[in-house]
């Protein structure tokens, strides 16, 4: 269970670093997280679910209307 929280923390930290330090938009920050955590996404396991759910939760928190962009994927 600690691995879950560790990965979730790293993803959340990366998301906000991209937004605040790099002045990325929410879309850019989430896109960069998808790229940075591609290896976890590519495994199609619980880590993939953690990555997607954490990124989508950040988008929903800040700009819920952007979630519709993920419907096609």
Helices and strands as residue ranges (DSSP letters): H 2-20, H 26-36, H 38-42, H 46-63, G 64-70
